[in-house]
Each structure stands twice: as C-alpha cells, then as structure tokens.
C-alpha cells in the first residue's frame, strides 16, 4: 500500500478507530483486537488476543493493511496532530503511554477525548498540539480538540510512531497486530489492520 492510499484510508475510516459518534451510525461500536497472528489465509486472520483468547477475523482480498514506524518525540511540534493514549498519574495529570503522529491528511480524525481500552482506565486524546515544553518527566504538551483541551505529559521512553506503508503480504504468523473489527465475536470482520513491520509493533 502506498502512502497516498494510507492517508486516504486514515482520513475516511478514522471514525472506526474510536469516535463516540460512531455509535450513532452503527448499533455497536467497533471492537479493538490486540495480539499476535497465529494463522492467516485468503479469507481469515487468526489472532491470539493479549488475554490468550484466539479469535478469527474475516479479511478481504483487497484488505487495507498499514504499519507504523518510529519517530522522535522531539519531532512533535506545535501544529502537529496526534492521537495519544493516556493514563492518570497519582496527582490526576494525564501521562501518555503511546503517541500516534497523524499525517496532515488525517487531521481531525477521531478528534476528541474519550475512553480507550489499551489499559484499565485509559483515555484517548486526538487533538492538535498547541504547545510543547520540556518538563521534568519528558515533554509537556497542551492539546486542543473541538470542545476542549488537555495537558499531557509524554515521557521520553513511550512509543512515538506514525503510519507507514504495509501490504497484505505483511500479515505473517508471529507478527503483532492491532485490528479494528466490526460484527460479533463469531463473525468479526476487519475494518482496519496495523501490523508489526521492521520490528515496530503497533502500540495503540
């Protein structure tokens, strides 16, 4: 998949990643599946979930597949558009556990602050970066989205990635994946797939 296709898919399918408004369109929100590929064929991706459960996910012949690549925390500047999963610190401040730097074509995707199931009590903030300051524990960022803003500390050691090209052929046994799927557990259908590539696993 070339980068132009990735940008198009990100921009048009971002609602599937998390936005609360998605539930107004579909009776159920999408399911996020994180785990390791244990089998793959022409129609089915089999993933061992982090919980240990094995799930089958239907995939299409032209299934869109993306990867991520590492970027430097210092590359996040005012005006960048990011999605960051966070956890609350003991003092109530938001601390990033991962950051996805979105390309300009995907600006506004999933905009907002909402629950995210990466960790218990986790939240996701997709927002514009207003300011970046060096702090004691990393970088302190002020993020703004439609209807609000949040202050987030991004430690130096958290994964910071951006979308990268991948192909269906990159779906290989043993690779880590992040899959957004719809349907019931008995008939999950892949909507978006991010696969580990060049040693970089999707941290979302």
C-alpha positions in Angstrom: 0.0 0.0 0.0 1.5 3.4 -1.0 1.4 6.4 1.3 -1.3 8.1 -0.6 -3.6 5.2 -0.1 -2.7 5.1 3.6 -3.6 8.8 4.0 -6.9 8.2 2.2 -7.9 5.3 4.4 -6.9 7.1 7.6 -9.0 10.1 6.7 -12.1 8.1 5.6 -12.1 5.4 8.3 -11.0 7.2 11.4 -14.4 7.0 12.9 -13.9 3.3 13.3 -10.9 3.8 15.5 -12.7 5.4 18.4 -15.0 8.3 17.9 -18.1 8.3 20.1 -20.2 9.5 17.2 -19.7 6.1 15.5 -22.4 4.6 17.7 -24.9 6.9 16.1 -24.3 5.2 12.8 -23.9 1.6 13.9 -25.8 -0.2 16.7 -22.5 -1.3 18.2 -19.1 0.3 18.4 -16.1 -1.3 16.7 -14.0 -3.9 18.6 -10.3 -3.3 19.0 -8.2 -6.5 19.0 -4.6 -6.5 20.0 -2.4 -9.6 19.8 -0.2 -11.9 17.7 -1.0 -13.5 14.4 -1.2 -17.3 14.7 -2.6 -18.1 11.3 -3.6 -16.4 8.1 -5.2 -17.5 4.8 -7.1 -15.9 1.9 -10.2 -15.1 4.0 -9.3 -15.3 7.7 -6.8 -13.7 10.1 -6.4 -15.7 13.3 -5.1 -13.7 16.3 -4.2 -14.7 19.8 -5.5 -11.9 21.8 -3.5 -10.4 24.7 -5.9 -12.2 27.0 -4.9 -15.5 25.5 -8.2 -16.0 23.6 -7.8 -16.9 19.9 -10.2 -15.1 17.6 -10.9 -15.4 13.9 -11.3 -12.2 11.8 -12.6 -12.2 8.3 -10.4 -10.3 5.8 -11.0 -9.3 2.2 -8.7 -9.9 -0.8 -8.0 -6.2 -1.0 -7.8 -5.7 2.7 -6.2 -2.4 3.7 -3.1 -3.0 5.9 -0.9 -0.4 7.5 2.2 -0.4 9.7 3.8 2.2 11.9 7.4 3.5 12.1 9.2 5.2 15.0 9.6 8.9 15.1 11.4 11.0 17.6 9.5 12.7 20.4 11.3 15.9 19.6 9.7 15.8 16.1 6.3 16.6 17.6 6.0 20.4 17.2 3.2 22.9 17.8 0.7 22.3 14.9 1.2 18.6 14.8 -1.9 16.4 15.0 -1.7 13.4 17.3 -3.6 10.6 19.0 -2.3 9.7 22.4 -3.5 7.0 24.8 -3.0 8.2 28.4 -3.3 7.1 32.0 -3.9 9.3 35.0 -0.9 9.9 37.3 -1.4 9.9 41.1 -1.8 13.7 41.0 -4.5 13.4 38.4 -2.5 14.6 35.4 -2.6 12.7 32.1 0.5 10.8 31.2 1.0 9.3 27.7 1.6 5.6 27.2 1.9 5.9 23.4 1.6 8.6 20.7 0.5 8.2 17.1 1.5 11.2 15.0 -1.0 11.5 12.2 -0.3 12.9 8.8 -1.8 16.2 7.8 -4.3 14.5 5.5 -5.8 12.8 8.6 -6.1 16.0 10.7 -9.3 15.9 12.7 -9.6 12.1 12.6 -11.2 10.9 15.8 -11.0 14.4 17.3 -11.8 14.5 21.0 -11.1 12.9 24.4 -12.7 9.6 25.2 -12.3 6.2 26.8 -9.7 3.9 25.3 -9.2 0.2 26.2 -5.4 -0.1 25.9 -5.1 -0.1 29.7 -7.6 0.0 32.5 -8.9 3.5 32.9 -7.1 4.6 29.8 -8.2 7.6 27.7 -7.5 8.6 24.1 -7.0 12.2 23.0 -6.9 13.0 19.3 -6.0 16.7 19.1 -3.9 19.5 17.7 -0.6 20.2 19.6 -0.8 23.8 20.8 2.4 24.0 22.8 5.4 21.7 23.7 7.6 22.3 26.6 10.5 20.3 28.1 9.5 19.0 31.5 11.0 17.1 34.4 9.4 13.8 33.2 9.5 14.3 29.4 7.6 16.8 27.2 4.6 18.6 28.5 2.0 19.3 25.7 -1.1 21.3 25.6 -3.6 19.6 23.2 -6.8 21.1 21.8 -9.8 19.5 20.2 -13.2 20.6 19.3 -14.9 21.5 22.6 -12.0 21.2 24.9 -8.3 20.9 25.7 -6.0 18.7 27.8 -2.5 18.9 29.2 -0.5 15.7 28.6 3.0 14.7 29.7 4.8 12.5 27.3 7.7 10.6 28.9 10.8 10.1 26.9 10.5 6.3 26.8 7.0 5.9 25.4 6.5 4.7 21.9 6.0 7.5 19.4 5.0 6.3 15.9 3.5 7.4 12.6 1.7 5.4 9.9 3.9 3.6 7.4 3.1 1.6 4.2 2.3 -2.1 4.5 0.8 -4.8 2.3 -1.5 -7.7 2.9 1.6 -9.9 2.5 3.0 -8.4 5.7 0.3 -10.3 7.7 2.7 -13.1 8.9 2.5 -15.6 11.7 4.2 -14.2 14.8 3.6 -10.6 14.0 1.8 -8.3 16.4 -1.3 -6.6 15.2 -3.9 -4.0 16.1 -7.2 -4.7 14.4 -10.3 -2.7 14.4 -13.2 -5.0 13.6 -17.0 -5.0 13.5 -19.5 -7.7 13.9 -20.0 -10.3 16.7 -17.2 -12.5 18.1 -18.5 -15.4 15.9 -18.1 -13.3 12.7 -15.6 -10.5 13.3 -14.8 -8.5 10.1 -11.6 -6.5 9.8 -12.1 -2.8 9.2 -8.5 -1.6 9.9 -5.3 -3.5 10.4 -2.0 -2.3 11.7 0.7 -4.9 11.6 4.2 -5.1 13.1 6.8 -4.3 10.4 10.6 -3.8 10.6 10.5 -4.6 14.3 8.0 -1.9 15.2 4.7 -3.2 16.7 1.6 -1.0 16.7 1.3 0.4 20.2 -2.2 1.6 20.0 
